[in-house]
Amino acid sequence: MTRQATAPFAANAPGFAYRNLPMLLLRAREGVLAHFRPILNAHGVTEQQWRIVRVLMEFGPLEPRQIVELCCISSPSLAGILARMDDMKLVARERVGHDQRRVRVSLTAASRRLAARMAPQIEAVYRDIEAHIGADFTARFYRTLDELIAMMDEPALARAFVLRTAARAPAGRGAPRGPG
């Protein structure tokens, strides 16, 4: 979408030329998650727990810092989530042999059975979504999201953001705290 395409929205938010991308992404996320929540609730897992299960199924055992990055969960939150998942026997944590300070998290047989029970329902939701929005749109959207994620992770973008905000910040003030 170009800046001109966003012009009608600028009148509603004086001083802003662009639509609120983080808010739009959150609204899209909520719209999609609404279809999955009943399945998660029926199986007694939270969205965060399910994200962890899916990531560990895809990547195998990971260290907590890797789970934080892949699942977009804060480190302090992850500690509590993993403790609850450990109590539920959904994950196992073991020390890394060569460095006892490090921990690796893996799925248990119970979490694999849970995922196997949930998979048909989860896949049915994906099929329903794809039928509703179309296979072509779905494929384009996945590609677009992958491209956006890759572009937003580029170091050049991060450096430009830091330089731009540092130039605008009054003396003694830090960088902005979050997306706007």
PyMOL CGO cylinders between C-alpha atoms (Angstrom):
from pymol import cmd
from pymol.cgo import CYLINDER

trace = [
    CYLINDER, 0.00, 0.00, 0.00, 1.38, 3.43, -0.86, 0.3, 1, 1, 1, 1, 1, 1,
    CYLINDER, 1.38, 3.43, -0.86, 1.26, 6.54, 1.26, 0.3, 1, 1, 1, 1, 1, 1,
    CYLINDER, 1.26, 6.54, 1.26, -1.40, 7.98, -1.04, 0.3, 1, 1, 1, 1, 1, 1,
    CYLINDER, -1.40, 7.98, -1.04, -3.58, 4.94, -0.44, 0.3, 1, 1, 1, 1, 1, 1,
    CYLINDER, -3.58, 4.94, -0.44, -3.52, 5.75, 3.27, 0.3, 1, 1, 1, 1, 1, 1,
    CYLINDER, -3.52, 5.75, 3.27, -4.48, 9.42, 2.85, 0.3, 1, 1, 1, 1, 1, 1,
    CYLINDER, -4.48, 9.42, 2.85, -8.18, 8.99, 3.78, 0.3, 1, 1, 1, 1, 1, 1,
    CYLINDER, -8.18, 8.99, 3.78, -7.09, 7.70, 7.20, 0.3, 1, 1, 1, 1, 1, 1,
    CYLINDER, -7.09, 7.70, 7.20, -4.76, 10.64, 7.91, 0.3, 1, 1, 1, 1, 1, 1,
    CYLINDER, -4.76, 10.64, 7.91, -7.74, 12.94, 8.52, 0.3, 1, 1, 1, 1, 1, 1,
    CYLINDER, -7.74, 12.94, 8.52, -8.74, 10.77, 11.48, 0.3, 1, 1, 1, 1, 1, 1,
    CYLINDER, -8.74, 10.77, 11.48, -5.27, 10.95, 13.02, 0.3, 1, 1, 1, 1, 1, 1,
    CYLINDER, -5.27, 10.95, 13.02, -3.86, 14.47, 12.60, 0.3, 1, 1, 1, 1, 1, 1,
    CYLINDER, -3.86, 14.47, 12.60, -0.10, 14.50, 12.23, 0.3, 1, 1, 1, 1, 1, 1,
    CYLINDER, -0.10, 14.50, 12.23, 0.12, 10.92, 10.96, 0.3, 1, 1, 1, 1, 1, 1,
    CYLINDER, 0.12, 10.92, 10.96, 0.51, 10.10, 7.27, 0.3, 1, 1, 1, 1, 1, 1,
    CYLINDER, 0.51, 10.10, 7.27, 0.46, 6.33, 7.72, 0.3, 1, 1, 1, 1, 1, 1,
    CYLINDER, 0.46, 6.33, 7.72, -2.12, 3.95, 9.12, 0.3, 1, 1, 1, 1, 1, 1,
    CYLINDER, -2.12, 3.95, 9.12, -1.29, 2.25, 12.41, 0.3, 1, 1, 1, 1, 1, 1,
    CYLINDER, -1.29, 2.25, 12.41, 0.42, -0.91, 11.12, 0.3, 1, 1, 1, 1, 1, 1,
    CYLINDER, 0.42, -0.91, 11.12, 0.94, -2.54, 14.56, 0.3, 1, 1, 1, 1, 1, 1,
    CYLINDER, 0.94, -2.54, 14.56, -2.77, -2.10, 15.32, 0.3, 1, 1, 1, 1, 1, 1,
    CYLINDER, -2.77, -2.10, 15.32, -3.79, -3.53, 11.94, 0.3, 1, 1, 1, 1, 1, 1,
    CYLINDER, -3.79, -3.53, 11.94, -1.53, -6.54, 12.49, 0.3, 1, 1, 1, 1, 1, 1,
    CYLINDER, -1.53, -6.54, 12.49, -2.99, -7.07, 15.97, 0.3, 1, 1, 1, 1, 1, 1,
    CYLINDER, -2.99, -7.07, 15.97, -6.54, -6.91, 14.61, 0.3, 1, 1, 1, 1, 1, 1,
    CYLINDER, -6.54, -6.91, 14.61, -5.66, -9.44, 11.89, 0.3, 1, 1, 1, 1, 1, 1,
    CYLINDER, -5.66, -9.44, 11.89, -4.01, -11.68, 14.52, 0.3, 1, 1, 1, 1, 1, 1,
    CYLINDER, -4.01, -11.68, 14.52, -7.10, -11.54, 16.73, 0.3, 1, 1, 1, 1, 1, 1,
    CYLINDER, -7.10, -11.54, 16.73, -9.36, -12.33, 13.79, 0.3, 1, 1, 1, 1, 1, 1,
    CYLINDER, -9.36, -12.33, 13.79, -7.33, -15.42, 12.96, 0.3, 1, 1, 1, 1, 1, 1,
    CYLINDER, -7.33, -15.42, 12.96, -6.81, -16.57, 16.56, 0.3, 1, 1, 1, 1, 1, 1,
    CYLINDER, -6.81, -16.57, 16.56, -10.53, -16.40, 17.28, 0.3, 1, 1, 1, 1, 1, 1,
    CYLINDER, -10.53, -16.40, 17.28, -10.90, -19.52, 15.12, 0.3, 1, 1, 1, 1, 1, 1,
    CYLINDER, -10.90, -19.52, 15.12, -8.23, -21.45, 17.05, 0.3, 1, 1, 1, 1, 1, 1,
    CYLINDER, -8.23, -21.45, 17.05, -9.07, -20.45, 20.65, 0.3, 1, 1, 1, 1, 1, 1,
    CYLINDER, -9.07, -20.45, 20.65, -11.97, -22.89, 21.09, 0.3, 1, 1, 1, 1, 1, 1,
    CYLINDER, -11.97, -22.89, 21.09, -9.64, -25.79, 20.18, 0.3, 1, 1, 1, 1, 1, 1,
    CYLINDER, -9.64, -25.79, 20.18, -6.92, -24.59, 22.55, 0.3, 1, 1, 1, 1, 1, 1,
    CYLINDER, -6.92, -24.59, 22.55, -9.44, -24.09, 25.36, 0.3, 1, 1, 1, 1, 1, 1,
    CYLINDER, -9.44, -24.09, 25.36, -10.98, -27.52, 24.80, 0.3, 1, 1, 1, 1, 1, 1,
    CYLINDER, -10.98, -27.52, 24.80, -7.54, -29.11, 25.18, 0.3, 1, 1, 1, 1, 1, 1,
    CYLINDER, -7.54, -29.11, 25.18, -6.53, -27.00, 28.18, 0.3, 1, 1, 1, 1, 1, 1,
    CYLINDER, -6.53, -27.00, 28.18, -3.61, -25.13, 26.64, 0.3, 1, 1, 1, 1, 1, 1,
    CYLINDER, -3.61, -25.13, 26.64, -2.98, -21.42, 26.28, 0.3, 1, 1, 1, 1, 1, 1,
    CYLINDER, -2.98, -21.42, 26.28, -1.98, -19.68, 23.07, 0.3, 1, 1, 1, 1, 1, 1,
    CYLINDER, -1.98, -19.68, 23.07, 1.57, -19.28, 24.36, 0.3, 1, 1, 1, 1, 1, 1,
    CYLINDER, 1.57, -19.28, 24.36, 1.82, -22.95, 25.35, 0.3, 1, 1, 1, 1, 1, 1,
    CYLINDER, 1.82, -22.95, 25.35, 0.58, -24.00, 21.92, 0.3, 1, 1, 1, 1, 1, 1,
    CYLINDER, 0.58, -24.00, 21.92, 3.12, -21.70, 20.21, 0.3, 1, 1, 1, 1, 1, 1,
    CYLINDER, 3.12, -21.70, 20.21, 5.87, -23.38, 22.21, 0.3, 1, 1, 1, 1, 1, 1,
    CYLINDER, 5.87, -23.38, 22.21, 4.60, -26.87, 21.33, 0.3, 1, 1, 1, 1, 1, 1,
    CYLINDER, 4.60, -26.87, 21.33, 4.44, -25.97, 17.62, 0.3, 1, 1, 1, 1, 1, 1,
    CYLINDER, 4.44, -25.97, 17.62, 7.92, -24.43, 17.61, 0.3, 1, 1, 1, 1, 1, 1,
    CYLINDER, 7.92, -24.43, 17.61, 9.45, -27.40, 19.44, 0.3, 1, 1, 1, 1, 1, 1,
    CYLINDER, 9.45, -27.40, 19.44, 7.69, -29.77, 17.02, 0.3, 1, 1, 1, 1, 1, 1,
    CYLINDER, 7.69, -29.77, 17.02, 9.17, -27.88, 14.08, 0.3, 1, 1, 1, 1, 1, 1,
    CYLINDER, 9.17, -27.88, 14.08, 12.69, -27.19, 15.40, 0.3, 1, 1, 1, 1, 1, 1,
    CYLINDER, 12.69, -27.19, 15.40, 13.27, -29.86, 18.03, 0.3, 1, 1, 1, 1, 1, 1,
    CYLINDER, 13.27, -29.86, 18.03, 14.76, -29.11, 21.45, 0.3, 1, 1, 1, 1, 1, 1,
    CYLINDER, 14.76, -29.11, 21.45, 15.66, -25.45, 21.98, 0.3, 1, 1, 1, 1, 1, 1,
    CYLINDER, 15.66, -25.45, 21.98, 17.13, -23.23, 24.62, 0.3, 1, 1, 1, 1, 1, 1,
    CYLINDER, 17.13, -23.23, 24.62, 14.78, -20.73, 26.29, 0.3, 1, 1, 1, 1, 1, 1,
    CYLINDER, 14.78, -20.73, 26.29, 16.40, -17.74, 24.52, 0.3, 1, 1, 1, 1, 1, 1,
    CYLINDER, 16.40, -17.74, 24.52, 15.60, -19.40, 21.18, 0.3, 1, 1, 1, 1, 1, 1,
    CYLINDER, 15.60, -19.40, 21.18, 12.00, -20.05, 22.25, 0.3, 1, 1, 1, 1, 1, 1,
    CYLINDER, 12.00, -20.05, 22.25, 11.68, -16.39, 23.30, 0.3, 1, 1, 1, 1, 1, 1,
    CYLINDER, 11.68, -16.39, 23.30, 12.75, -15.28, 19.84, 0.3, 1, 1, 1, 1, 1, 1,
    CYLINDER, 12.75, -15.28, 19.84, 10.73, -17.77, 17.81, 0.3, 1, 1, 1, 1, 1, 1,
    CYLINDER, 10.73, -17.77, 17.81, 7.53, -17.54, 19.88, 0.3, 1, 1, 1, 1, 1, 1,
    CYLINDER, 7.53, -17.54, 19.88, 7.62, -13.79, 20.57, 0.3, 1, 1, 1, 1, 1, 1,
    CYLINDER, 7.62, -13.79, 20.57, 7.26, -14.33, 24.31, 0.3, 1, 1, 1, 1, 1, 1,
    CYLINDER, 7.26, -14.33, 24.31, 9.17, -12.22, 26.82, 0.3, 1, 1, 1, 1, 1, 1,
    CYLINDER, 9.17, -12.22, 26.82, 11.85, -13.99, 28.81, 0.3, 1, 1, 1, 1, 1, 1,
    CYLINDER, 11.85, -13.99, 28.81, 10.19, -13.36, 32.21, 0.3, 1, 1, 1, 1, 1, 1,
    CYLINDER, 10.19, -13.36, 32.21, 6.85, -14.69, 30.88, 0.3, 1, 1, 1, 1, 1, 1,
    CYLINDER, 6.85, -14.69, 30.88, 8.52, -17.72, 29.35, 0.3, 1, 1, 1, 1, 1, 1,
    CYLINDER, 8.52, -17.72, 29.35, 9.95, -18.80, 32.70, 0.3, 1, 1, 1, 1, 1, 1,
    CYLINDER, 9.95, -18.80, 32.70, 6.45, -19.08, 34.18, 0.3, 1, 1, 1, 1, 1, 1,
    CYLINDER, 6.45, -19.08, 34.18, 4.95, -20.67, 31.08, 0.3, 1, 1, 1, 1, 1, 1,
    CYLINDER, 4.95, -20.67, 31.08, 7.66, -23.34, 30.98, 0.3, 1, 1, 1, 1, 1, 1,
    CYLINDER, 7.66, -23.34, 30.98, 7.22, -24.04, 34.70, 0.3, 1, 1, 1, 1, 1, 1,
    CYLINDER, 7.22, -24.04, 34.70, 3.48, -24.62, 34.15, 0.3, 1, 1, 1, 1, 1, 1,
    CYLINDER, 3.48, -24.62, 34.15, 4.16, -26.74, 31.06, 0.3, 1, 1, 1, 1, 1, 1,
    CYLINDER, 4.16, -26.74, 31.06, 6.67, -28.75, 33.08, 0.3, 1, 1, 1, 1, 1, 1,
    CYLINDER, 6.67, -28.75, 33.08, 4.02, -29.30, 35.79, 0.3, 1, 1, 1, 1, 1, 1,
    CYLINDER, 4.02, -29.30, 35.79, 1.60, -30.41, 33.06, 0.3, 1, 1, 1, 1, 1, 1,
    CYLINDER, 1.60, -30.41, 33.06, 4.29, -32.80, 31.73, 0.3, 1, 1, 1, 1, 1, 1,
    CYLINDER, 4.29, -32.80, 31.73, 4.25, -31.07, 28.34, 0.3, 1, 1, 1, 1, 1, 1,
    CYLINDER, 4.25, -31.07, 28.34, 7.95, -30.20, 28.28, 0.3, 1, 1, 1, 1, 1, 1,
    CYLINDER, 7.95, -30.20, 28.28, 11.14, -31.59, 29.72, 0.3, 1, 1, 1, 1, 1, 1,
    CYLINDER, 11.14, -31.59, 29.72, 14.08, -29.37, 30.64, 0.3, 1, 1, 1, 1, 1, 1,
    CYLINDER, 14.08, -29.37, 30.64, 17.60, -30.68, 30.79, 0.3, 1, 1, 1, 1, 1, 1,
    CYLINDER, 17.60, -30.68, 30.79, 20.98, -29.10, 31.36, 0.3, 1, 1, 1, 1, 1, 1,
    CYLINDER, 20.98, -29.10, 31.36, 23.30, -28.79, 28.38, 0.3, 1, 1, 1, 1, 1, 1,
    CYLINDER, 23.30, -28.79, 28.38, 26.19, -31.19, 29.09, 0.3, 1, 1, 1, 1, 1, 1,
    CYLINDER, 26.19, -31.19, 29.09, 29.14, -28.91, 28.42, 0.3, 1, 1, 1, 1, 1, 1,
    CYLINDER, 29.14, -28.91, 28.42, 27.61, -25.86, 30.16, 0.3, 1, 1, 1, 1, 1, 1,
    CYLINDER, 27.61, -25.86, 30.16, 25.44, -26.58, 33.19, 0.3, 1, 1, 1, 1, 1, 1,
    CYLINDER, 25.44, -26.58, 33.19, 24.11, -23.00, 33.18, 0.3, 1, 1, 1, 1, 1, 1,
    CYLINDER, 24.11, -23.00, 33.18, 22.28, -23.65, 29.92, 0.3, 1, 1, 1, 1, 1, 1,
    CYLINDER, 22.28, -23.65, 29.92, 19.00, -25.54, 29.59, 0.3, 1, 1, 1, 1, 1, 1,
    CYLINDER, 19.00, -25.54, 29.59, 17.41, -27.25, 26.61, 0.3, 1, 1, 1, 1, 1, 1,
    CYLINDER, 17.41, -27.25, 26.61, 13.62, -27.63, 26.42, 0.3, 1, 1, 1, 1, 1, 1,
    CYLINDER, 13.62, -27.63, 26.42, 12.03, -30.53, 24.57, 0.3, 1, 1, 1, 1, 1, 1,
    CYLINDER, 12.03, -30.53, 24.57, 8.57, -31.98, 24.09, 0.3, 1, 1, 1, 1, 1, 1,
    CYLINDER, 8.57, -31.98, 24.09, 7.39, -34.97, 26.08, 0.3, 1, 1, 1, 1, 1, 1,
    CYLINDER, 7.39, -34.97, 26.08, 5.41, -37.94, 24.85, 0.3, 1, 1, 1, 1, 1, 1,
    CYLINDER, 5.41, -37.94, 24.85, 2.33, -36.33, 26.45, 0.3, 1, 1, 1, 1, 1, 1,
    CYLINDER, 2.33, -36.33, 26.45, 2.72, -33.12, 24.44, 0.3, 1, 1, 1, 1, 1, 1,
    CYLINDER, 2.72, -33.12, 24.44, 3.23, -35.09, 21.24, 0.3, 1, 1, 1, 1, 1, 1,
    CYLINDER, 3.23, -35.09, 21.24, 0.02, -37.03, 21.94, 0.3, 1, 1, 1, 1, 1, 1,
    CYLINDER, 0.02, -37.03, 21.94, -1.78, -33.74, 22.65, 0.3, 1, 1, 1, 1, 1, 1,
    CYLINDER, -1.78, -33.74, 22.65, -0.54, -32.26, 19.37, 0.3, 1, 1, 1, 1, 1, 1,
    CYLINDER, -0.54, -32.26, 19.37, -1.62, -35.39, 17.50, 0.3, 1, 1, 1, 1, 1, 1,
    CYLINDER, -1.62, -35.39, 17.50, -5.14, -35.10, 19.00, 0.3, 1, 1, 1, 1, 1, 1,
    CYLINDER, -5.14, -35.10, 19.00, -5.32, -31.40, 18.16, 0.3, 1, 1, 1, 1, 1, 1,
    CYLINDER, -5.32, -31.40, 18.16, -3.81, -31.59, 14.66, 0.3, 1, 1, 1, 1, 1, 1,
    CYLINDER, -3.81, -31.59, 14.66, -6.99, -32.63, 12.79, 0.3, 1, 1, 1, 1, 1, 1,
    CYLINDER, -6.99, -32.63, 12.79, -8.96, -29.77, 14.36, 0.3, 1, 1, 1, 1, 1, 1,
    CYLINDER, -8.96, -29.77, 14.36, -6.19, -27.22, 13.81, 0.3, 1, 1, 1, 1, 1, 1,
    CYLINDER, -6.19, -27.22, 13.81, -5.74, -28.32, 10.19, 0.3, 1, 1, 1, 1, 1, 1,
    CYLINDER, -5.74, -28.32, 10.19, -9.51, -28.09, 9.64, 0.3, 1, 1, 1, 1, 1, 1,
    CYLINDER, -9.51, -28.09, 9.64, -9.42, -24.45, 10.76, 0.3, 1, 1, 1, 1, 1, 1,
    CYLINDER, -9.42, -24.45, 10.76, -6.59, -23.74, 8.33, 0.3, 1, 1, 1, 1, 1, 1,
    CYLINDER, -6.59, -23.74, 8.33, -8.61, -25.35, 5.53, 0.3, 1, 1, 1, 1, 1, 1,
    CYLINDER, -8.61, -25.35, 5.53, -11.67, -23.27, 6.48, 0.3, 1, 1, 1, 1, 1, 1,
    CYLINDER, -11.67, -23.27, 6.48, -9.65, -20.06, 6.51, 0.3, 1, 1, 1, 1, 1, 1,
    CYLINDER, -9.65, -20.06, 6.51, -8.09, -20.90, 3.16, 0.3, 1, 1, 1, 1, 1, 1,
    CYLINDER, -8.09, -20.90, 3.16, -11.51, -21.73, 1.69, 0.3, 1, 1, 1, 1, 1, 1,
    CYLINDER, -11.51, -21.73, 1.69, -12.84, -18.39, 2.98, 0.3, 1, 1, 1, 1, 1, 1,
    CYLINDER, -12.84, -18.39, 2.98, -10.01, -16.14, 1.79, 0.3, 1, 1, 1, 1, 1, 1,
    CYLINDER, -10.01, -16.14, 1.79, -8.79, -18.25, -1.14, 0.3, 1, 1, 1, 1, 1, 1,
    CYLINDER, -8.79, -18.25, -1.14, -5.74, -20.41, -1.76, 0.3, 1, 1, 1, 1, 1, 1,
    CYLINDER, -5.74, -20.41, -1.76, -4.01, -17.76, -3.90, 0.3, 1, 1, 1, 1, 1, 1,
    CYLINDER, -4.01, -17.76, -3.90, -4.48, -15.04, -1.29, 0.3, 1, 1, 1, 1, 1, 1,
    CYLINDER, -4.48, -15.04, -1.29, -3.31, -17.43, 1.45, 0.3, 1, 1, 1, 1, 1, 1,
    CYLINDER, -3.31, -17.43, 1.45, -0.11, -18.30, -0.45, 0.3, 1, 1, 1, 1, 1, 1,
    CYLINDER, -0.11, -18.30, -0.45, 0.58, -14.62, -1.27, 0.3, 1, 1, 1, 1, 1, 1,
    CYLINDER, 0.58, -14.62, -1.27, -0.07, -13.63, 2.33, 0.3, 1, 1, 1, 1, 1, 1,
    CYLINDER, -0.07, -13.63, 2.33, 2.36, -16.23, 3.71, 0.3, 1, 1, 1, 1, 1, 1,
    CYLINDER, 2.36, -16.23, 3.71, 5.02, -15.01, 1.24, 0.3, 1, 1, 1, 1, 1, 1,
    CYLINDER, 5.02, -15.01, 1.24, 4.32, -11.38, 2.13, 0.3, 1, 1, 1, 1, 1, 1,
    CYLINDER, 4.32, -11.38, 2.13, 4.55, -12.08, 5.86, 0.3, 1, 1, 1, 1, 1, 1,
    CYLINDER, 4.55, -12.08, 5.86, 7.83, -13.96, 5.37, 0.3, 1, 1, 1, 1, 1, 1,
    CYLINDER, 7.83, -13.96, 5.37, 9.21, -11.04, 3.34, 0.3, 1, 1, 1, 1, 1, 1,
    CYLINDER, 9.21, -11.04, 3.34, 8.06, -8.48, 5.90, 0.3, 1, 1, 1, 1, 1, 1,
    CYLINDER, 8.06, -8.48, 5.90, 9.62, -10.42, 8.77, 0.3, 1, 1, 1, 1, 1, 1,
    CYLINDER, 9.62, -10.42, 8.77, 12.90, -10.71, 6.87, 0.3, 1, 1, 1, 1, 1, 1,
    CYLINDER, 12.90, -10.71, 6.87, 12.91, -7.03, 5.93, 0.3, 1, 1, 1, 1, 1, 1,
    CYLINDER, 12.91, -7.03, 5.93, 12.08, -5.86, 9.45, 0.3, 1, 1, 1, 1, 1, 1,
    CYLINDER, 12.08, -5.86, 9.45, 14.96, -7.95, 10.80, 0.3, 1, 1, 1, 1, 1, 1,
    CYLINDER, 14.96, -7.95, 10.80, 17.46, -6.22, 8.52, 0.3, 1, 1, 1, 1, 1, 1,
    CYLINDER, 17.46, -6.22, 8.52, 20.23, -4.48, 10.48, 0.3, 1, 1, 1, 1, 1, 1,
    CYLINDER, 20.23, -4.48, 10.48, 20.10, -1.47, 8.15, 0.3, 1, 1, 1, 1, 1, 1,
    CYLINDER, 20.10, -1.47, 8.15, 16.48, -0.78, 9.12, 0.3, 1, 1, 1, 1, 1, 1,
    CYLINDER, 16.48, -0.78, 9.12, 17.32, -1.06, 12.81, 0.3, 1, 1, 1, 1, 1, 1,
    CYLINDER, 17.32, -1.06, 12.81, 20.28, 1.31, 12.46, 0.3, 1, 1, 1, 1, 1, 1,
    CYLINDER, 20.28, 1.31, 12.46, 18.18, 3.85, 10.54, 0.3, 1, 1, 1, 1, 1, 1,
    CYLINDER, 18.18, 3.85, 10.54, 15.49, 3.72, 13.23, 0.3, 1, 1, 1, 1, 1, 1,
    CYLINDER, 15.49, 3.72, 13.23, 18.00, 4.26, 16.02, 0.3, 1, 1, 1, 1, 1, 1,
    CYLINDER, 18.00, 4.26, 16.02, 19.69, 7.15, 14.19, 0.3, 1, 1, 1, 1, 1, 1,
    CYLINDER, 19.69, 7.15, 14.19, 16.37, 8.80, 13.30, 0.3, 1, 1, 1, 1, 1, 1,
    CYLINDER, 16.37, 8.80, 13.30, 14.98, 8.57, 16.84, 0.3, 1, 1, 1, 1, 1, 1,
    CYLINDER, 14.98, 8.57, 16.84, 18.26, 9.71, 18.40, 0.3, 1, 1, 1, 1, 1, 1,
    CYLINDER, 18.26, 9.71, 18.40, 18.20, 12.79, 16.19, 0.3, 1, 1, 1, 1, 1, 1,
    CYLINDER, 18.20, 12.79, 16.19, 14.65, 13.60, 17.32, 0.3, 1, 1, 1, 1, 1, 1,
    CYLINDER, 14.65, 13.60, 17.32, 15.03, 12.80, 21.02, 0.3, 1, 1, 1, 1, 1, 1,
    CYLINDER, 15.03, 12.80, 21.02, 15.66, 15.71, 23.39, 0.3, 1, 1, 1, 1, 1, 1,
    CYLINDER, 15.66, 15.71, 23.39, 18.98, 15.58, 25.22, 0.3, 1, 1, 1, 1, 1, 1,
    CYLINDER, 18.98, 15.58, 25.22, 18.94, 12.98, 27.98, 0.3, 1, 1, 1, 1, 1, 1,
    CYLINDER, 18.94, 12.98, 27.98, 16.02, 11.04, 26.54, 0.3, 1, 1, 1, 1, 1, 1,
    CYLINDER, 16.02, 11.04, 26.54, 16.23, 7.46, 25.34, 0.3, 1, 1, 1, 1, 1, 1,
    CYLINDER, 16.23, 7.46, 25.34, 14.80, 5.83, 22.28, 0.3, 1, 1, 1, 1, 1, 1,
    CYLINDER, 14.80, 5.83, 22.28, 11.03, 5.34, 22.03, 0.3, 1, 1, 1, 1, 1, 1,
    CYLINDER, 11.03, 5.34, 22.03, 9.62, 2.38, 23.88, 0.3, 1, 1, 1, 1, 1, 1,
    CYLINDER, 9.62, 2.38, 23.88, 7.53, 0.65, 21.26, 0.3, 1, 1, 1, 1, 1, 1,
    CYLINDER, 7.53, 0.65, 21.26, 5.70, 0.71, 17.93, 0.3, 1, 1, 1, 1, 1, 1,
    CYLINDER, 5.70, 0.71, 17.93, 3.32, 3.49, 17.30, 0.3, 1, 1, 1, 1, 1, 1,
]
cmd.load_cgo(trace, "trace")
